[in-house]
Amino acid sequence: MNTDNARKYVSEWSPLMYEKGIIKEDIGSISARSDEVMLITPDGCSFKKCKPEDLAVVRIDSGEVIGQVKPAADYRLHAALYRKKKCNAAIHTNLPNITTASRAGNTVYPMLDDMAQIVGTSAKVADYSYYPSDNQIKKILKALHWRSGVLLSGQGALCCGSDIDDAYAVCQVLEKGCKSFIETAFLGGGYTINKIETALMRFVYVMKYSKASSTNK
């Protein structure tokens, strides 16, 4: 995808994400890879009014900002993600159940098949701050190994995919998985899927059904 198309792609998705509650006004971020650079929503972005020219351009290899637009605070995390994983889009979401789970600080294990398949064998919690440090970024990427989503302590989750539509699906499934995990905890606990079964479901999904199997490794 060339840079102009990526600009249009991200800017068109931004108001849709806002309307669906995936991201909140001035909170969260959306990015897409375009060859050697990424397009990311700017710092303090008004997602419902985002235009192609509002997006920031960042070199993936160095994290250098190109131009005058200030990128979202977590742009270095997005750039590091693209260096580490062969994904093409990422969303920092603050959906309510995801945010609650990230504040609780407990790993969320799958109770539903689609979470095991689409998100991974678990959603780990990684330390996070508004401007993530190199050490935090390293731990976040480690928690994403063979997964498509990671909970960011107190600040929602980072979800990735082969495109924004794929990353959006990860957000939805992770939200549903966190909701099940939270609600069953109030009722005394529920049954998570056996670890071997989750690993097998994830393996089959990634290798056979995923849009781009390398995205989720």
C-alpha positions as CSV (number, residue, x, y, z in Angstrom):
1,M,0.0,0.0,0.0
2,N,1.5,3.4,-1.0
3,T,1.5,6.3,1.4
4,D,-1.4,8.2,-0.1
5,N,-3.6,5.1,0.0
6,A,-2.5,4.4,3.6
7,R,-3.4,8.0,4.6
8,K,-6.9,7.6,3.2
9,Y,-7.2,4.1,4.7
10,V,-6.4,5.2,8.3
11,S,-8.4,8.5,8.1
12,E,-11.5,6.6,6.8
13,W,-11.3,4.1,9.6
14,S,-10.7,6.6,12.4
15,P,-14.3,8.0,12.6
16,L,-15.7,4.4,12.3
17,M,-13.6,3.3,15.2
18,Y,-14.8,6.2,17.2
19,E,-18.4,5.5,16.4
20,K,-18.1,1.9,17.4
21,G,-16.3,2.8,20.7
22,I,-13.0,1.1,19.8
23,I,-11.1,4.3,20.5
24,K,-12.1,7.4,22.5
25,E,-11.7,11.1,21.7
26,D,-8.0,12.0,22.2
27,I,-7.3,8.5,23.6
28,G,-5.8,5.6,21.7
29,S,-4.2,5.4,18.3
30,I,-4.4,3.7,14.9
31,S,-1.6,3.0,12.5
32,A,-0.9,1.3,9.2
33,R,2.3,0.1,7.5
34,S,3.2,1.6,4.1
35,D,6.5,-0.1,2.9
36,E,9.2,1.5,5.0
37,V,7.0,4.0,6.9
38,M,3.9,3.9,8.9
39,L,0.9,6.3,9.0
40,I,-0.4,7.0,12.5
41,T,-3.0,9.2,14.1
42,P,-1.6,12.4,15.5
43,D,-1.2,13.3,19.2
44,G,-4.6,14.6,20.5
45,C,-6.3,13.3,17.4
46,S,-10.0,14.1,17.0
47,F,-10.9,10.7,15.5
48,K,-14.3,11.7,14.3
49,K,-12.8,14.5,12.2
50,C,-9.5,12.9,11.1
51,K,-8.4,13.8,7.6
52,P,-5.6,12.2,5.5
53,E,-3.4,15.2,5.9
54,D,-3.7,15.1,9.7
55,L,-1.8,11.8,10.0
56,A,1.9,11.6,11.1
57,V,4.5,9.7,9.0
58,V,7.1,7.7,10.9
59,R,10.1,5.7,9.6
60,I,9.7,2.1,10.8
61,D,13.4,1.3,11.0
62,S,14.4,4.3,13.1
63,G,11.2,5.7,14.6
64,E,12.1,9.0,13.0
65,V,9.1,11.4,12.5
66,I,8.9,12.7,9.0
67,G,7.3,16.1,8.6
68,Q,5.8,18.5,11.2
69,V,2.8,16.5,12.4
70,K,3.3,15.2,16.0
71,P,2.4,11.5,16.2
72,A,0.4,9.7,18.9
73,A,2.4,9.3,22.2
74,D,2.9,5.6,21.6
75,Y,4.2,5.9,18.1
76,R,7.6,4.3,19.0
77,L,5.7,1.2,20.2
78,H,3.9,1.0,16.8
79,A,7.2,1.4,14.9
80,A,8.8,-1.3,17.1
81,L,5.8,-3.6,16.5
82,Y,6.2,-3.4,12.7
83,R,10.0,-4.1,13.0
84,K,9.2,-7.2,15.1
85,K,6.0,-8.6,13.5
86,K,4.9,-8.9,9.9
87,C,1.6,-7.1,10.6
88,N,0.3,-4.2,8.6
89,A,-2.0,-2.4,11.1
90,A,-2.3,-1.8,14.8
91,I,-5.0,-0.3,17.1
92,H,-4.5,1.0,20.7
93,T,-8.0,0.4,22.0
94,N,-9.7,1.5,25.2
95,L,-12.8,-0.6,25.1
96,P,-14.4,-0.8,28.6
97,N,-13.9,-4.5,29.4
98,I,-10.4,-4.5,28.0
99,T,-9.5,-1.4,30.0
100,T,-11.0,-3.0,33.2
101,A,-8.9,-6.2,32.6
102,S,-5.8,-4.1,31.9
103,R,-6.3,-2.3,35.3
104,A,-6.8,-5.5,37.1
105,G,-3.4,-6.7,36.0
106,N,-4.3,-10.3,35.5
107,T,-3.6,-12.4,32.4
108,V,-6.9,-13.2,30.7
109,Y,-7.2,-16.8,29.5
110,P,-9.6,-17.8,26.8
111,M,-13.1,-19.1,27.8
112,L,-14.3,-18.8,24.2
113,D,-12.9,-20.5,21.1
114,D,-12.7,-17.4,19.0
115,M,-10.4,-15.7,21.6
116,A,-8.0,-18.6,21.5
117,Q,-8.0,-18.6,17.7
118,I,-7.9,-14.9,17.0
119,V,-6.2,-13.3,20.0
120,G,-4.0,-16.1,21.2
121,T,-3.6,-18.6,24.1
122,S,-3.9,-15.7,26.5
123,A,-3.8,-12.0,26.7
124,K,-0.9,-11.0,28.9
125,V,-0.6,-7.7,30.8
126,A,2.5,-5.6,30.1
127,D,3.7,-2.5,31.9
128,Y,2.9,0.6,30.0
129,S,3.1,4.4,30.4
130,Y,1.8,7.2,28.2
131,Y,5.2,7.6,26.6
132,P,6.4,3.9,26.8
133,S,10.1,3.4,27.5
134,D,12.4,1.1,25.6
135,N,12.2,-1.5,28.3
136,Q,8.4,-1.3,28.4
137,I,8.3,-1.7,24.6
138,K,10.5,-4.7,24.7
139,K,8.3,-6.4,27.3
140,I,5.1,-5.5,25.4
141,L,6.5,-7.1,22.2
142,K,7.5,-10.2,24.2
143,A,4.0,-10.5,25.5
144,L,2.7,-10.3,21.9
145,H,4.7,-13.4,20.8
146,W,2.4,-15.7,18.9
147,R,-0.5,-13.4,19.9
148,S,-2.4,-10.6,18.2
149,G,-3.3,-8.6,21.4
150,V,-1.7,-7.5,24.6
151,L,-3.2,-5.7,27.6
152,L,-1.4,-2.5,28.5
153,S,-1.4,-1.9,32.3
154,G,-4.3,0.4,33.0
155,Q,-4.5,1.7,29.4
156,G,-6.4,-0.8,27.3
157,A,-4.7,-3.0,24.8
158,L,-2.6,-3.0,21.6
159,C,-4.1,-5.2,18.9
160,C,-2.6,-5.9,15.5
161,G,-3.5,-7.6,12.2
162,S,-2.8,-8.1,8.6
163,D,-4.9,-4.9,8.0
164,I,-7.1,-2.6,10.0
165,D,-10.2,-4.7,9.5
166,D,-8.3,-7.7,10.9
167,A,-7.0,-5.6,13.9
168,Y,-10.5,-4.4,14.5
169,A,-11.7,-8.0,14.8
170,V,-9.0,-8.7,17.3
171,C,-10.2,-5.7,19.4
172,Q,-13.8,-7.0,19.3
173,V,-12.9,-10.6,20.2
174,L,-10.5,-9.5,23.0
175,E,-13.3,-7.2,24.4
176,K,-15.7,-10.2,24.4
177,G,-13.0,-12.4,26.0
178,C,-12.3,-9.9,28.8
179,K,-16.0,-9.5,29.4
180,S,-16.5,-13.2,29.9
181,F,-13.4,-13.4,32.1
182,I,-14.6,-10.5,34.3
183,E,-18.2,-11.5,34.6
184,T,-17.4,-15.1,35.6
185,A,-15.0,-13.8,38.2
186,F,-17.9,-12.1,39.9
187,L,-19.8,-15.4,39.9
188,G,-16.9,-17.3,41.6
189,G,-14.9,-18.1,38.5
190,G,-15.4,-19.9,35.3
191,Y,-13.7,-22.6,33.2
192,T,-11.0,-21.6,30.8
193,I,-10.1,-23.7,27.8
194,N,-7.4,-26.3,28.4
195,K,-3.9,-24.9,27.5
196,I,-3.2,-27.6,25.0
197,E,-6.5,-27.1,23.3
198,T,-6.0,-23.3,23.1
199,A,-2.5,-23.8,21.6
200,L,-3.9,-26.2,19.0
201,M,-6.8,-23.9,18.1
202,R,-4.4,-21.0,17.8
203,F,-1.9,-23.0,15.7
204,V,-4.7,-24.2,13.3
205,Y,-6.1,-20.7,12.9
206,V,-2.8,-19.0,12.3
207,M,-1.5,-21.6,9.8
208,K,-4.7,-22.3,7.9
209,Y,-7.4,-19.6,8.4
210,S,-5.6,-16.4,9.2
211,K,-5.3,-13.8,6.4
212,A,-1.6,-13.7,6.9
213,S,-0.2,-16.4,9.1
214,S,3.1,-14.5,9.7
215,T,1.2,-11.6,11.2
216,N,0.4,-13.5,14.4
217,K,3.8,-15.1,15.1
